[in-house]
């Protein structure tokens, strides 16, 4: 009991009421007040007297301050009433989270779309170039195909010529001027067709100002059967102008396009039936 | 009343204002001399009381003690804040030396204290220490410096003064 008296006498309770104590001292006073009703009663007395002292020294604030203070408090009160205290932060948080998620979703969706677009573009370009390649290859193959079919047709016709009994084969031998020259020729009087086997033409190559000209000799007179070029790599049968009758065939070298009359000293080959 | 304040009832804060605004303003306006600023502080005090009421408990003591500590702390914060100091500086430039002294709210001036019929009750040295700590927001250490007396003496005078008040009010 003496201790408590002494504790009260230190004046710590007054300082406590005046808010002039350290946090430690504050806890200590509160402990003491809880344990000892005497301390609690003393504290209460000090508070009461200081409160009355403050009332004695009261100063009335201006009249309009009351409404100002109430206004600022009740603005907050209105908010509090509209949004009940507890659910508000929870709702708020929820909304915020959802919004953030949406933001993220759109961000990722946008990035994904962009990536997809780029990938698609690359794929499209590559597919397009492959398509182009395939088309080119197809064209080349078609061309080749046509070429082959042409050749097959040609060879078919050639074969037909050889098979056709109406065709007679004639070998035109080189004259004294060019003894090594040979021209193979097929003639069908009934079909009035004359063909030169270009693969079997052995003539000196003509220059670009000259061409070989085939003549048929009918009753001693030369008849123009058309011009041709002699090249090393030429193949196939070349059909010349038609004629029904011929005693002999000859080839002369003439100016390009051929002549009306054969230049006899330029006769390269000659063949008779 | 404490209960209805805890429930944030409008009528409770109005009653609280009517009962205590003058006593709190008495404390605030002795710390913050400028009436307009003191009224701002009073407003802040009630807003703070309203919002932090949940932290008050009757076990810790009387409601007024809690409120007056809030008011005193806000008032002291105000005069120590930059704004307030700057304002005082501006006024120093504009006004006369006389008014500067009046604005210097941390300087103890007994004539500004609410001296009523307590003059007979309290000895001057008791009154000055109570007023310094209670009304001016001094700590007892600062008060000892200000009055030039030892810390122990301050404590004793403070206690004696308050006991004097108790006798007076009883």
Contacts between the chains, C-beta under 8 A, distances in Angstrom:
chain1	res1	chain2	res2	distance
A	9	B	159	7.5
A	10	B	155	7.0
A	11	B	155	3.9
A	11	B	156	6.6
A	11	B	158	5.8
A	11	B	159	4.1
A	14	B	155	7.7
A	14	B	158	5.2
A	14	B	159	5.3
A	14	B	162	5.4
A	15	B	140	6.1
A	15	B	155	7.3
A	15	B	158	7.4
A	17	B	61	7.3
A	17	B	65	5.8
A	18	B	133	5.2
A	18	B	134	6.1
A	18	B	140	8.0
A	18	B	158	8.0
A	19	B	69	4.2
A	19	B	72	6.7
A	19	B	73	7.3
A	20	B	133	6.3
A	20	B	139	5.0
A	20	B	140	5.5
A	30	B	60	6.9
A	34	B	59	7.9
A	43	B	61	6.4
A	44	B	61	7.5
A	44	B	62	7.1
A	45	B	166	5.6
A	46	B	162	5.6
A	46	B	166	7.6
A	47	B	61	5.6
A	47	B	62	4.4
A	47	B	64	7.2
A	47	B	65	4.6
A	48	B	62	7.0
A	48	B	166	7.7
A	48	B	169	7.3
A	49	B	162	5.9
A	49	B	165	4.2
A	49	B	166	4.4
A	49	B	168	7.8
A	49	B	169	5.4
A	50	B	65	7.3
A	50	B	68	7.8
A	50	B	134	6.3
A	50	B	162	6.7
A	50	B	165	7.1
A	51	B	23	7.4
A	51	B	62	6.4
A	51	B	64	4.4
A	51	B	65	7.0
A	51	B	68	7.6
A	52	B	165	7.2
A	52	B	169	4.6
A	53	B	118	7.5
A	53	B	130	7.3
A	53	B	134	7.1
A	53	B	165	5.3
A	53	B	169	7.9
A	54	B	23	4.3
A	54	B	24	7.7
A	54	B	26	6.0
A	54	B	27	6.1
A	54	B	64	7.3
A	54	B	68	6.3
A	54	B	134	7.5
A	55	B	22	7.8
A	55	B	23	4.9
A	56	B	114	7.1
A	56	B	116	5.5
A	56	B	117	7.8
A	56	B	118	6.5
A	57	B	23	7.7
A	57	B	26	4.6
A	57	B	27	7.8
A	57	B	30	7.8
A	57	B	113	7.6
A	57	B	114	3.4
A	57	B	116	6.9
A	57	B	135	7.1
A	58	B	22	3.8
A	58	B	23	4.5
A	58	B	25	7.1
A	58	B	26	4.4
A	58	B	114	7.9
A	59	B	22	6.3
A	59	B	25	5.0
A	59	B	26	4.4
A	59	B	29	5.1
A	59	B	114	7.2
A	60	B	21	7.9
A	60	B	22	4.9
A	60	B	25	7.1
A	61	B	21	5.8
A	61	B	22	7.0
A	61	B	25	4.4
A	61	B	38	7.9
A	61	B	39	5.7
A	61	B	42	5.7
A	62	B	35	7.7
A	62	B	39	6.6
A	65	B	21	7.7
A	65	B	39	5.1
A	65	B	42	6.6
A	65	B	43	7.0
A	66	B	17	6.1
A	66	B	18	7.9
A	66	B	21	7.1
A	68	B	39	8.0
A	68	B	43	6.2
A	69	B	17	6.3
A	69	B	21	7.7
A	69	B	42	7.0
A	69	B	43	4.8
A	69	B	46	4.9
A	69	B	47	7.6
A	70	B	13	7.3
A	70	B	14	6.5
A	70	B	17	7.1
A	72	B	43	6.1
A	72	B	47	5.8
A	73	B	13	5.8
A	73	B	46	6.3
A	73	B	47	5.9
A	73	B	50	5.0
A	74	B	10	6.3
A	76	B	47	7.5
A	76	B	50	7.2
A	76	B	51	7.3
A	77	B	8	6.2
A	77	B	10	6.1
A	80	B	8	6.0
